[in-house]
Amino acid sequence: MPAERAGYTVTMFVVDISESMGATRIVPLPPGPDSEERFAEMTHLQYALQYVKFKIQDMIYNARKTDRCGVITFGTEETNNQINSQHGGYENVTEYIPIATPSAATLRKLDELNTSDVFGDPIDALIVAVEAQDKHLGNKKTWTRKVILVTDGEGPIELEDWEATAKKLNELNVALTVVGVDFDDEEFDYVQENKPDFKRVNEEFLRNQLCSKVNDSVIGNLDRALEQISLPDVKTSRSTLMHNVLRIGDVDTRTEEAMEILVKTCKCTAINRPKAFKKFAIRPKTAQEEAEQQSMNIDSDEKKAVTVTYAQLKARTEYYVDKMDRKEDEEEQIKVEDGAEPRPEDLEKVEKEELIRGFKYGTSYVPCPEGQFPKLSTKKGIDLIGFIPEKKFRRDYSMGEVQYIWGNPDNPTAQCAISSIVQAMYEKGVLAVGRWVTGDGRDPRMGAMSPALFDKVHCLLWVPMPFADDIRKYTFPSLNELRNKKGEIVTEHAYLPNEKQLQVMDDFVDSMDLMEAGDKNEEGKRTEWLDIRDSYNPSFHRLKQAMFHCAVVSDLETYPLPPPHPELMKYFNPPKKLVKKAQSSIDNCIKTFNIKHVPKAVKATRKDGHNHANDDDDEMLLLDRKPSTIKPSQSQVKIAQQAAGDDSETEDEDDEMLIDEVEPAKWPNPLPTPARSLSTSSRLKEPDDDDGMDIDPQRDPDRLIGRTNPLADFKANLEQGDVVTKVVEDMSAVIQEVILAPFASRRSKEMIECLTELREVCLQEDEITAWNSFLPELKKKCTDSSPGNKEFWSEVQNVGRALSLISDKDAKKNGGLSQFSEAQATDFLK
C-alpha cells in the first residue's frame, strides 16, 4: 500500500438516521469489579455513531488543519442540501455539518442526532456528499477524497443510474468505504440470522455492484470496523521532498577539485510521542459572581446546581534579585547550603528586559549582553567529510531520525552521480561522514550516510551521530581475566565462571531463543515469535484509546473504558510453551550458581545525619579487591562461625585479585583523590618547601591510607569528606599488612593506637559491621596463620574490652545495630 500524504484529506461521513436505525441492540461491556458480565442497550444509530466519532477524534488528535470532514445525513424529515436548492430532488438528505477542520463541537453536534420516522436513499446521499466535497476542493487535485457510508441497509435504494454515480467516484478518485450494521462478513465469521429479504437485496447491491464498480472501495461489518479502529496502528505517511545540495570538496577555494550535486531529502523515520496533557484547576469566582449567585438563590426558592468553571493553568515566570549586600570576604567565608532560599524581604522584583543572559562555564557564569555568542558561519547543504569502514561504525552512534538523500528527480546528471557514489560505497563496504546544515547560519549536525540500493533507484540514508564532546568513555575492568599482585593470570577464582557455569548459562540462553518460537509456516517450520512491526508502544496507544473512548461516550460509569486491544498486549509475556520448555535450564542455573534469596538489610541512620543510598543494588562493585564490608545478613553468620572457632579458610594476602593491570599506577582513582601520604620527615618541614616533600612510597595508588604513618593519614582523610567506608576499609588492610610483616614488634604500640582509633570511628560512623568482620579475621591471621603474630594478639587481649567486638549495647547508644551481645563481646578476647 503506497504511503498517503499526511493531512490534505477531506472525508465525508454519510450517516443513515432512518426509522430502522432506531432499533435497539444489546452491546457487551467490560467486566465489572467482581468480573461479572455487563451489557448496555443502545440504538443502531448510537452504536454506528461510535465509529464516526472515533474517526473524527483521530483527526482531532492529529491536530492537522488540512484534515477536514463533513457529515451528510439521510432519512431526515427535512431536506437541506445544495443540489435540492438548485435542481430539486434528493429528498430527505441534509448537509448536517459543513466541511471544516473537526473540533470538539463536531463531536457534540453528532451526539444531538436522533432517528426520524422516514427513510432516505443512500445513493442520493452519496451524490450530495461527492458534490459538496468537489465544490469545497475545487482544483485541488493533490488532496485525498474519502466517503464513508454508514447504514443498516434496511431502507429503499433507487437502483436507476447508479452506474453514473460509480463512474463519478472513479473520475474524482474518491475512496469509498461502506460500513454496514449487521452486514454479513465471512472473514469476521458473522452472518445475521433471520435477515429480511429487502435488506439482503440491498446488501448484495452495495457489495456486488456498487463497490465492485468503484476502483477504491471496501465494505464491511460495523462490529469488525469498531474492532479494527481500536487496533494499534502505525500510519505510514509520505514525507515532503526538500531541496538541498551535496558538496564534495571545498567548492569555495578549490573549485576545480570540488563538485556540487543537487539532491532532495525527506524523512525515512519519525519519532511518535504521546500527546502532552494540559493542567486545569477550578477557577475561583470573583466577588461580583458570588454576589450574583447569592441573589439568584434568594430570589428563587428552588435550589439550582452550582456551576463549576475550570481554567487552564499556564506557566508564569517572574525574576527576583537578592538585594542583600555582602562583603566580598564574607561571601568567600559563608557557605550557603543547597536548597536554602533567601528571605522574601531581601528579594527585589525586576523585569526581564533589565536582565542579561549568561552562560554557565564551570562554577561561574559568563555574561553575554547580546543574548548569544557569535555563531559559526555555516552554509546550507550537506558536506561530505570522508569515509569510514562500515564494520568500524558503532551501532550506538546512530542517534535520531533517518533521512533519505535522493538525486534530484528533475536532474538526470545528479541521479547518476548519486548512484555512482552509492554503488562505490556499497562495493567498498564504507560509510560516508557528512555535515548537515539545514539553513545558512544554523548549527551543523554530523551524521553517517549509508548506501541504499533499491530496485529502481539508489540513494543514501543519513542518520545523525554525536560529536566527540557528547561521548563519555567509561573503562571497566575485564570480566574474563584476573591477575594477582605478582602480575600472574589467575584461572580459578570466585569472580571467574567455570566451564559448568558457562555451559548451563549457554543452555538457558538457547532455550529462550524466540527465532523459532512462533507459529508454523506453510512448510511446517517454526517462525519468529517477535515481529518488531507488530510491537506497539503501550504508553502511547493505551493513552490514545482512553482519550478516544472518553470523547465518544457521555458516561464512563455506564460505558467504562474497555481493556487494551489483544495486539497491544501480545508481547507483554513470553510464550508459555517456551517458558515451560526452558524450565529445566532455569533450574540448572539456580542450582549451579547457588542462587538464594537475600533479604534486604535495614540500615541504621548515621549519627552525623549521613544519607545512605536508596538501594543495596546502587553500591559500587569493585572487582579489583576483596570487599571489606558484607551485608548484615551474611556477615552476622560468618562472624558467628569465626567467633565459635570455625576453621574456614580465608584468602592469603597474595591471593587478593587485581584486574588486568600488572602495574597498579595506571589505575584511575575510584574515589576523589585525597592528599598523598607523606613520610614523617617531610611533615616536619615547612609547608612552602615543595622540594622537601617526600611522597609516601608505601601507599598503594588505590588506597587512601599509607603504611608509613597510617594513623595520620586516617585522621586527615576523615576531615576531607564523606569517604568513611573507604578509609575504614584501607585502614583495616594496612593494619593487617603491618602486623604480619617482619619486625612488626617495633610498631605494636602504633598499631594498638590505630586499632583504638579505628574502633571508635566505626562505632560513631555506623561502620559496626566492618569492625565486627575485621576483628575475627585479624585474630585468625595472628593466631592460626603462618607466620602470624601471636605476641601482638596477646597485647590486644591485654587492652581488654576496649578493643573487642562492638556489642548490641554499644551500637544502640550510637544509633546502630550489632548482632553480638555484651557477653559474646567480652568472651571474644579470652
C-alpha atoms as one frame of an Amber mdcrd trajectory, in Angstrom:
protein
   0.000   0.000   0.000   1.562   3.331  -1.017   2.131   5.887   1.714  -0.503
   8.615   1.959   0.303  12.261   2.210  -0.133  13.357   5.803  -3.215  15.594
   6.026  -4.661  17.226   2.910  -7.713  14.975   3.164 -11.458  15.687   3.032
 -13.611  12.900   4.471 -17.391  12.904   4.037 -19.421  10.840   6.541 -22.794
   9.763   5.126 -24.903   8.620   8.102 -28.252   6.829   7.919 -30.730   8.141
  10.538 -33.816   6.420   9.061 -36.506   4.839  11.204 -34.834   1.405  11.115
 -31.706   2.834  12.777 -33.775   3.379  15.932 -33.952  -0.347  16.656 -32.178
  -1.326  19.863 -29.399  -3.854  20.413 -27.506  -5.297  23.375 -23.795  -4.364
  23.436 -21.336  -6.194  25.756 -19.305  -4.032  28.136 -16.032  -4.719  30.008
 -16.431  -6.944  33.109 -17.318  -5.274  36.377 -15.225  -5.035  39.548 -16.141
  -8.604  40.511 -15.639  -9.948  36.966 -19.369 -10.026  36.374 -20.684  -9.713
  32.833 -22.218  -6.371  31.913 -24.280  -5.210  28.945 -25.777  -1.963  27.665
 -28.780  -1.254  25.466 -28.423   1.274  22.646 -29.892   2.009  19.218 -28.254
   1.107  15.916 -27.619   4.828  15.363 -25.838   5.283  18.703 -23.749   2.203
  18.006 -22.857   3.364  14.483 -22.005   6.888  15.611 -19.244   5.433  17.783
 -17.366   4.540  14.597 -17.934   8.002  13.101 -16.788   9.747  16.281 -13.703
   7.528  16.528 -12.681   8.531  13.004 -13.289  12.221  13.696 -11.490  12.016
  17.026  -8.460  10.630  15.182  -8.388  13.788  13.049  -8.677  15.984  16.147
  -5.891  14.005  17.828  -3.507  14.507  14.893  -4.230  18.261  15.002  -3.712
  18.876  11.289  -5.554  21.829   9.805  -5.534  20.066   6.441  -7.570  17.147
   7.869 -11.180  18.162   7.189 -14.517  16.410   7.292 -18.236  16.938   6.758
 -21.351  14.984   7.745 -24.308  14.226   5.444 -27.415  12.612   6.971 -30.142
  10.865   5.013 -33.540   9.717   6.245 -34.171  13.157   7.771 -37.666  14.585
   7.944 -36.490  17.839   6.344 -34.366  18.375   3.222 -31.378  20.737   3.207
 -28.705  20.305   0.537 -27.275  22.378  -2.312 -28.478  20.131  -5.145 -32.062
  20.231  -3.905 -31.927  24.007  -3.606 -30.693  24.374  -7.191 -32.337  21.500
  -9.091 -34.845  19.886  -6.743 -34.978  16.186  -5.851 -32.652  14.439  -3.401
 -35.315  14.499  -0.685 -34.683  13.657   2.963 -30.931  14.418   2.642 -29.328
  17.070   4.857 -25.861  18.611   4.923 -25.696  18.302   8.693 -22.115  19.515
   9.337 -20.339  21.629   6.681 -16.814  20.677   5.618 -14.249  22.102   8.071
 -11.452  21.098  10.410 -13.126  18.983  13.130 -13.216  20.024  16.756 -14.917
  19.086  19.996 -18.009  20.939  18.747 -18.231  18.450  15.872 -18.499  15.560
  18.334 -21.096  17.400  20.419 -23.245  18.018  17.360 -23.092  14.315  16.445
 -24.464  13.500  19.912 -27.572  15.523  19.064 -28.530  13.198  16.182 -31.750
  11.193  16.590 -33.612   8.826  14.294 -36.593  10.018  12.251 -39.826   8.430
  11.037 -38.907   8.428   7.334 -36.397   6.714   5.043 -33.779   8.190   2.737
 -31.882   6.965  -0.324 -28.155   6.263   0.287 -27.333   6.821  -3.413 -28.811
  10.340  -3.228 -26.773  10.994  -0.083 -23.591   9.780  -1.834 -24.191  12.190
  -4.733 -24.765  15.110  -2.336 -21.579  14.224  -0.396 -19.421  13.962  -3.533
 -20.821  17.217  -4.902 -20.178  19.100  -1.649 -16.674  17.625  -1.469 -15.881
  18.563  -5.078 -17.178  22.100  -4.633 -15.078  22.569  -1.497 -11.826  21.323
  -3.062 -12.236  22.879  -6.482  -8.996  22.352  -8.450  -7.001  20.853  -5.555
  -6.197  17.594  -7.295  -3.492  16.532  -4.854  -5.907  16.277  -1.924  -7.238
  12.867  -0.878 -11.015  12.378  -1.108 -12.835   9.866   1.078 -16.510   9.000
   1.559 -17.692   6.737   4.400 -21.271   5.426   4.195 -22.773   4.139   7.476
 -26.144   2.369   7.114 -28.123  -0.690   8.150 -29.324  -1.289   4.555 -32.985
  -1.568   5.523 -34.203   1.469   3.590 -35.240   1.678  -0.081 -32.475   2.274
  -2.656 -33.057   3.829  -6.077 -31.280   1.453  -8.486 -31.570   3.596 -11.625
 -28.438   5.354 -12.965 -26.277   4.200 -10.050 -23.538   3.395 -12.594 -23.127
   7.122 -13.284 -22.506   7.655  -9.566 -19.830   4.961  -9.514 -18.221   6.476
 -12.618 -18.140   9.909 -10.977 -16.455   8.455  -7.907 -13.755   6.929 -10.094
 -13.225  10.170 -12.034 -12.641  12.119  -8.819 -10.514   9.299  -7.267 -12.838
   9.032  -4.283 -12.156   6.204  -1.829 -15.499   4.676  -0.785 -15.994   2.797
   2.491 -19.348   1.159   3.299 -19.862   0.236   6.975 -22.965  -1.863   7.460
 -24.853  -2.523  10.665 -25.173  -6.330  10.987 -23.838  -6.918   7.462 -22.614
 -10.438   6.731 -18.830 -10.814   6.882 -17.210 -14.144   6.072 -13.760 -13.079
   7.299 -15.260 -11.853  10.559 -17.308 -15.074  10.739 -20.622 -13.284  11.141
 -23.960 -13.987   9.408 -27.127 -12.229  10.587 -29.927 -14.614  11.455 -33.454
 -14.060  10.131 -32.286 -11.269   7.840 -35.161  -9.541   5.961 -35.227 -10.141
   2.220 -35.110  -6.441   1.305 -32.001  -5.977   3.479 -30.342  -8.964   1.817
 -31.052  -7.446  -1.619 -29.682  -4.029  -0.589 -26.588  -5.595   0.977 -25.841
  -7.609  -2.173 -26.269  -4.483  -4.303 -23.848  -2.485  -2.195 -21.275  -5.301
  -2.099 -21.511  -6.904  -5.557 -22.498  -3.963  -7.739 -21.687  -0.556  -6.294
 -18.397  -1.431  -4.526 -17.288  -3.677  -7.373 -17.624  -0.758  -9.824 -15.743
   1.742  -7.639 -11.996   1.313  -8.034 -11.001   2.210  -4.456 -13.755   0.764
  -2.268 -14.278  -1.542   0.688 -17.362  -2.868   2.506 -17.501  -4.431   5.940
 -19.359  -5.157   9.156 -19.708  -2.424  11.814 -18.578  -4.717  14.646 -15.410
  -5.570  12.751 -14.803  -1.908  11.924 -15.042  -0.938  15.607 -12.596  -3.706
  16.486 -10.153  -2.658  13.773 -10.290   1.004  14.715  -9.129   0.179  18.262
  -6.223  -1.839  16.891  -2.865  -0.076  17.396  -1.859   1.276  14.034   1.350
   2.875  12.834   0.455   5.067   9.920   2.875   5.373   7.034   2.889   8.895
   5.667   4.669  10.359   2.698   7.297  12.930   3.618   7.718  16.115   1.598
  10.818  16.337  -0.622  13.077  19.257   0.313  15.687  20.855  -1.967  19.303
  20.514  -0.847  22.840  20.176  -2.202  25.550  17.585  -1.541  29.058  19.057
  -1.656  32.246  17.049  -2.138  35.419  19.036  -1.535  35.932  22.753  -0.977
  33.705  24.459  -3.519  34.762  27.967  -2.412  38.556  27.862  -2.688  39.304
  24.756  -4.777  36.528  24.684  -7.304  38.464  22.577  -9.807  38.664  19.679
  -7.309  35.167  20.011  -5.818  31.655  19.332  -7.000  28.073  20.015  -6.002
  25.218  17.548  -6.554  21.599  18.708  -6.450  19.660  16.397  -4.146  16.332
  16.188  -2.388  15.842  14.972   1.151  12.879  13.592   3.078  12.213  11.680
   6.278  12.655   7.929   6.402  11.587   7.519  10.039   9.901   9.860  12.513
   9.515   9.738  16.279   5.935   9.483  17.535   5.262  10.709  21.065   2.138
  10.688  23.264   0.210  13.903  23.426   1.065  16.268  26.259  -1.566  16.944
  28.899  -2.764  20.381  29.914  -3.425  21.173  33.563  -6.754  22.621  34.659
  -7.985  23.875  38.006 -11.246  25.223  39.391 -11.388  28.950  38.762 -12.434
  30.807  41.901 -15.391  33.110  41.479 -14.991  36.844  41.696 -16.831  38.900
  44.300 -19.342  40.064  41.674 -20.086  36.478  40.601 -20.534  35.419  44.244
 -22.998  38.279  44.818 -24.980  37.365  41.694 -25.129  33.718  42.776 -26.404
  34.657  46.252 -29.033  36.988  44.836 -30.278  34.277  42.486 -30.546  31.820
  45.394 -32.527  34.328  47.436 -34.934  35.209  44.611 -35.520  31.584  43.628
 -36.980  29.055  46.023 -35.651  26.106  44.030 -32.077  25.022  44.501 -30.090
  25.189  41.298 -26.989  23.191  40.505 -23.805  25.080  41.199 -21.742  25.526
  38.049 -18.008  24.945  38.326 -15.686  26.695  35.894 -12.325  25.193  35.035
  -9.427  27.256  33.737  -6.195  26.091  32.158  -3.080  26.563  34.254  -0.323
  28.397  32.440   3.266  28.962  33.486   4.338  32.447  34.509   7.934  33.484
  35.100   8.989  36.278  37.422  12.544  37.422  38.119  13.887  38.472  41.519
  17.305  39.693  42.666  18.717  39.214  46.147  19.420  42.801  47.200  21.155
  41.950  50.484  24.634  43.427  50.388  27.512  41.180  51.379  31.153  41.992
  51.527  33.481  40.077  49.255  35.393  38.499  52.113  32.164  37.433  53.778
  30.961  35.833  50.575  34.082  33.705  50.482  33.613  32.528  54.060  29.855
  31.996  54.108  28.705  28.726  52.544  25.069  28.658  51.527  23.553  25.181
  51.792  21.850  23.637  48.778  18.156  24.411  48.701  18.481  27.444  51.005
  16.194  30.259  49.935  16.655  33.965  50.659  14.150  35.789  52.801  11.227
  37.454  50.968  12.192  40.880  52.265  15.624  40.507  50.643  14.177  39.952
  47.162  13.550  42.681  44.625  11.428  42.042  41.534  12.989  43.004  38.210
  11.724  42.989  34.651  13.065  40.572  32.088  14.323  43.453  29.936  16.708
  44.509  32.723  18.470  41.125  32.773  21.470  39.978  30.764  21.747  36.438
  29.502  24.654  34.455  30.929  26.081  31.032  30.196  27.408  28.735  32.873
  31.061  27.835  32.500  32.338  25.612  35.287  31.260  27.221  38.579  30.845
  30.720  37.184  28.619  32.469  34.653  29.813  34.281  31.550  27.593  37.278
  30.699  26.525  37.711  27.103  24.750  41.071  26.631  23.656  40.330  23.068
  21.918  37.111  24.134  24.262  34.718  22.388  27.834  34.351  21.268  28.753
  34.732  17.596  27.629  31.646  15.721  29.701  29.567  13.406  29.474  30.798
   9.836  27.731  27.953   8.034  26.204  27.431   4.618  23.110  25.379   3.853
  23.838  21.942   2.441  25.425  18.573   3.123  29.232  18.448   3.102  30.840
  15.052   2.597  33.754  14.942   5.065  35.174  11.485   4.370  34.629   7.733
   4.516  34.976   5.110   7.260  34.739   1.293   7.117  31.206   0.155   7.818
  32.351  -2.519  10.271  34.034   0.130  12.450  30.884   2.237  12.852  29.337
   1.606  16.259  25.619   0.956  16.199  25.003   3.103  19.287  26.309   6.150
  17.399  23.083   6.212  15.352  21.112   8.772  17.340  17.994  10.209  15.752
  15.673  10.125  12.790  16.842   8.694   9.466  16.684  10.825   6.312  16.659
   9.876   2.639  19.060  11.654   0.274  17.891  11.268  -3.339  19.319  12.572
  -6.551  17.144  15.404  -7.864  14.329  13.719  -9.873  14.467  16.549 -12.436
  18.222  16.262 -12.951  19.479  13.010 -14.577  23.104  14.043 -14.039  22.540
  14.354 -10.280  20.816  10.964 -10.196  23.748   9.315 -11.984  26.228  10.991
  -9.617  24.368   9.815  -6.503  24.013   6.307  -7.976  27.757   6.157  -8.692
  28.630   7.193  -5.126  26.157   4.688  -3.654  27.479   1.773  -5.739  31.106
   2.620  -4.942  30.349   2.827  -1.192  28.479  -0.482  -1.338  31.344  -2.272
  -3.132  33.990  -0.871  -0.781  31.886  -1.505   2.336  32.230   2.029   3.675
  30.043   4.728   5.164  30.293   8.435   4.448  30.575  11.047   7.190  28.661
  14.204   6.386  27.923  17.575   7.954  24.323  18.712   7.504  23.325  22.368
   7.809  19.583  22.980   7.425  19.970  26.698   6.724  22.551  29.455   6.397
  23.988  30.347   9.801  22.374  27.399  11.597  24.157  24.889  13.791  25.660
  21.946  11.905  24.936  18.297  12.623  27.267  15.410  11.955  25.937  12.162
  10.575  26.749   8.931   8.799  25.469   8.177   5.298  24.840   4.568   4.317
  24.301   3.334   0.722  20.810   2.010  -0.089  20.238   0.109  -3.337  16.556
  -0.301  -4.162  15.195  -1.995  -7.287  14.726   1.148  -9.356  16.648   3.841
  -7.519  19.792   4.320  -5.424  20.007   6.731  -2.523  21.797   7.494   0.737
  20.426   7.041   4.262  21.622   9.749   6.646  21.467   9.310  10.416  22.819
  11.849  12.954  25.653  10.825  15.243  27.152  12.572  18.291  30.077  14.948
  18.398  33.200  13.892  20.294  32.231  16.233  23.165  28.943  14.383  23.590
  30.581  10.976  24.109  31.685   9.906  27.564  34.033   6.988  27.621  33.969
   4.703  30.639  36.546   1.998  31.226  35.670  -1.167  33.113  37.826  -3.997
  34.426  37.974  -7.190  32.424  35.365  -9.804  33.270  37.344 -12.784  31.976
  40.908 -12.085  33.110  42.177 -11.672  36.666  45.734 -11.020  37.872  47.211
 -11.185  41.316  49.694  -8.682  42.720  52.558 -10.553  41.140  51.045  -9.997
  37.696  50.204 -13.654  37.207  46.971 -14.581  35.424  44.562 -16.446  37.706
  42.403 -19.095  36.077  40.240 -20.144  39.038  38.531 -17.628  41.263  35.114
 -16.761  42.654  34.872 -13.921  40.115  35.543 -16.249  37.146  32.852 -18.661
  35.911  33.903 -22.259  35.428  33.098 -24.447  32.448  29.977 -25.898  34.028
  28.562 -22.468  34.802  29.247 -21.281  31.260  27.541 -24.339  29.830  24.347
 -24.047  31.877  24.082 -20.362  31.026  24.501 -21.161  27.321  21.743 -23.750
  27.611  19.458 -21.229  29.298  20.030 -18.587  26.590  19.469 -21.145  23.825
  16.271 -22.392  25.444  14.796 -18.848  25.409  15.509 -18.292  21.712  12.498
 -16.601  20.081  13.599 -17.174  16.498  11.712 -20.465  16.314   9.019 -19.894
  18.922   6.267 -18.631  16.612   3.600 -20.390  14.582   4.400 -22.841  11.815
   4.533 -21.611   8.233   3.299 -23.385   5.102   6.397 -25.566   5.068   5.804
 -26.716   8.633   8.758 -24.763  10.099   8.543 -22.563  13.140   8.744 -18.809
  12.513   9.884 -15.900  14.665   7.694 -15.153  17.656   8.521 -11.437  17.844
   7.840  -9.235  14.838   9.033  -5.721  15.626   6.458  -4.295  13.202   3.672
  -5.644  15.432   5.221  -4.457  18.698   3.485  -1.264  19.791   4.250   1.273
  22.498   1.563   0.738  25.184   2.104   4.133  26.804   1.161   5.772  23.505
  -1.647   3.586  22.184  -3.383   2.905  25.507  -3.465   6.617  26.257  -4.850
   7.267  22.802  -7.534   4.606  23.323  -8.554   6.158  26.647  -8.787   9.643
  25.146 -10.869   8.433  22.209 -13.213   6.474  24.457 -13.821   9.454  26.746
 -14.585  11.599  23.703 -17.264   9.304  22.277 -19.138   8.236  25.430 -21.074
  10.501  27.745 -20.968   8.399  30.924 -17.837   6.473  31.916 -19.666   4.637
  34.677 -22.225   3.233  32.252 -19.696   2.728  29.433 -16.332   2.104  31.130
 -13.025   2.020  29.305 -12.592  -1.343  27.547  -9.465  -3.431  28.149  -6.413
  -2.934  25.898  -6.536  -4.493  22.479  -5.031  -8.017  22.449  -2.468  -6.927
  19.844  -1.178  -4.323  22.302  -0.617  -6.999  24.975   0.716  -9.585  22.551
   4.383  -9.336  23.552   3.949  -8.480  27.232   4.761 -12.007  28.344   6.992
 -14.673  26.787   5.275 -17.629  25.100   4.106 -20.155  27.685   5.376 -23.132
  25.708   8.852 -21.632  25.574   8.917 -20.911  29.312   7.789 -24.431  30.088
  10.446 -25.828  27.778  13.160 -23.690  29.389  12.217 -24.504  32.987  14.807
 -27.279  33.262  17.557 -24.882  32.113  16.392 -22.313  34.667  16.537 -24.891
  37.462  20.056 -25.919  36.413  21.194 -22.295  36.566  19.738 -21.836  40.045
  21.442 -24.990  41.263  24.829 -24.414  39.590  25.172 -20.757  40.611  23.744
 -21.460  44.086  21.232 -18.631  43.776  19.455 -17.776  47.006  17.148 -15.024
  48.080  18.941 -12.405  50.186  16.649 -10.269  52.348  17.282  -6.549  52.206
  19.194  -5.261  55.210  17.822  -2.409  57.308  20.455   0.304  57.580  20.701
   2.424  60.678  20.906   6.199  60.452  24.368   7.663  60.945  24.981   9.842
  63.883  26.082  12.754  61.701  22.968  12.513  59.554  24.719  10.917  56.594
  22.269   9.711  53.952  22.534   6.130  52.745  21.908   5.006  49.206  18.289
   4.135  48.423  19.029   0.589  47.337  21.693  -2.000  48.011  21.985  -2.519
  44.273  23.312   1.013  43.875  26.512   0.178  45.759  29.596   0.178  43.546
  31.007  -3.264  42.813  34.817  -3.126  42.837  36.324  -6.295  41.385  39.933
  -5.277  41.921  39.881  -6.077  45.641  38.013  -8.063  48.198  35.103  -6.187
  49.745  35.687  -5.178  53.320  32.041  -4.939  54.290  29.422  -7.644  53.850
  25.681  -7.357  54.002  24.480  -7.738  57.599  22.541 -10.895  56.813  25.731
 -12.572  55.582  28.330 -11.043  57.875  26.438 -11.992  61.027  26.507 -15.668
  60.087  30.183 -15.547  59.070  31.321 -13.728  62.198  29.330 -16.065  64.413
  31.085 -19.047  62.875  34.527 -17.474  63.289  33.832 -16.428  66.846  32.889
 -20.027  67.660  36.242 -21.265  66.395  35.297 -22.208  62.825  38.366 -23.236
  60.816  37.100 -21.911  57.461  39.890 -20.860  55.157  40.491 -17.266  54.192
  42.383 -15.939  51.262  46.022 -15.104  51.768  47.340 -11.646  51.125  48.954
 -12.714  47.849  45.643 -14.091  46.593  43.971 -10.695  46.538  42.909 -10.072
  42.952  43.750  -7.208  40.678  42.075  -6.838  37.298  44.001  -6.623  34.010
  46.776  -4.256  35.021  50.072  -5.552  36.326  51.223  -2.021  37.130  48.792
  -0.527  39.657  49.994   3.003  38.884  47.895   3.056  35.704  44.661   2.587
  37.599  42.249   5.542  37.849  41.317   6.615  41.350  37.950   5.077  42.257
  37.176   7.891  44.701  38.005  11.612  44.979  41.779  11.854  45.267  42.926
  12.916  48.744  46.293  14.342  49.678  49.105  11.825  49.211  50.574  10.249
  52.330  53.770  11.947  53.418  56.667  10.472  55.293  57.428  11.594  58.847
  60.459  13.577  57.809  58.557  15.593  55.262  55.851  16.547  57.740  58.402
  18.360  59.895  59.468  20.663  57.060  57.942  23.970  56.116  54.724  23.779
  54.093  56.123  26.006  51.382  59.188  23.847  50.908  57.941  21.784  47.970
  61.373  20.297  47.313  61.491  18.711  50.718  58.126  16.962  50.318  58.524
  13.186  50.099  55.544  11.231  48.750  54.951   8.077  50.802  56.234   5.175
  48.657  54.341   2.677  50.862  50.922   3.905  49.900  49.233   1.887  47.141
  47.673   4.006  44.365  44.169   2.651  45.019  44.311   3.383  48.750  43.846
   6.438  50.903  45.998   5.124  53.765  49.758   4.556  53.560  51.879   2.216
  55.674  54.390   4.895  56.750  52.087   6.880  59.018  48.631   5.268  58.830
  47.071   6.992  61.834  47.813  10.494  60.495  46.519   9.530  57.063  43.393
   8.077  58.665  42.568  11.275  60.553  43.436  13.554  57.630  41.167  11.756
  55.185  38.261  11.711  57.636  38.381  15.517  57.699  38.345  15.843  53.902
  34.915  14.417  53.097  32.496  11.535  53.047  34.964   8.688  52.414  34.409
   6.900  55.714  33.750   3.452  54.256  36.820   3.625  52.016  39.071   4.906
  54.803  37.900   2.184  57.212  38.488  -0.469  54.577  42.014   0.761  53.777
  42.922   1.168  57.442  41.872  -2.418  58.165  44.028  -3.713  55.321  47.081
  -1.636  56.346  46.899  -2.826  59.973  46.931  -6.463  58.871  49.832  -5.892
  56.483  51.968  -4.125  59.109  51.232  -6.681  61.826  52.051  -9.678  59.626
  55.190  -8.083  58.139  58.713  -8.824  59.515  59.840  -6.820  62.583  56.230
  -5.966  63.366  57.005  -5.832  67.087  58.638  -2.428  66.556  55.263  -0.937
  65.637  52.995  -2.811  68.044  52.232   0.254  70.134  51.410   2.271  66.981
  49.078  -0.484  65.721  47.264  -0.582  69.080  46.606   3.149  68.691  45.369
   2.562  65.127  43.004  -0.168  66.344  41.670   2.071  69.095  41.016   4.934
  66.692  39.524   2.605  64.046  37.083   1.054  66.541  35.955   4.474  67.737
  35.320   5.698  64.169  33.436   2.509  63.261  31.231   2.935  66.304  30.499
   6.600  65.627  30.117   6.386  61.829  27.881   3.278  61.609  30.657   1.009
  60.304  29.959  -1.546  63.031  29.646  -4.411  60.592  33.048  -3.571  59.101
  34.749  -3.690  62.536  32.996  -6.893  63.594  34.099  -8.503  60.326  37.681
  -7.240  60.518  38.487  -8.214  64.098  37.794 -12.003  63.838  39.801 -12.080
  60.621  42.713 -10.305  62.343  42.564 -12.776  65.223  42.629 -15.742  62.835
  45.630 -14.411  60.910  47.540 -13.588  64.090  46.928 -16.914  65.855  46.304
 -19.560  63.153  48.165 -18.491  60.015  51.861 -18.714  59.280  53.920 -16.793
  60.269  51.193 -14.995  62.235  51.800 -12.690  65.218  50.611 -14.223  68.484
  52.573 -11.674  70.509  50.564  -8.809  69.054  47.263 -10.565  69.726  48.345
 -11.009  73.322  48.797  -7.243  73.562  45.284  -6.781  72.165  43.950  -9.147
  74.823  45.771  -7.140  77.478  43.978  -3.981  76.391  40.751  -5.853  77.013
  37.132  -4.909  76.286  38.049  -1.581  74.634  39.342  -3.460  71.547  36.797
  -6.284  71.437  33.729  -6.694  69.220  31.086  -3.961  69.267  28.065  -5.326
  71.105  24.425  -4.509  70.602  24.512  -2.413  73.737  27.351  -0.228  72.427
  25.743   0.020  68.995  22.375   1.063  70.402  23.920   4.037  72.176  25.119
   5.350  68.823  22.026   4.529  66.771  23.473   1.388  65.154  22.858  -2.349
  65.124  25.009  -5.305  66.100  24.248  -8.966  66.350  26.677  -9.672  69.190
  25.598  -9.483  72.786  27.669  -7.948  75.577  28.646 -11.417  76.818  29.859
 -12.512  73.386  31.941  -9.346  73.006  33.537  -9.918  76.427  34.328 -13.594
  75.766  35.835 -12.896  72.327  39.263 -11.844  73.656  39.568 -14.652  76.172
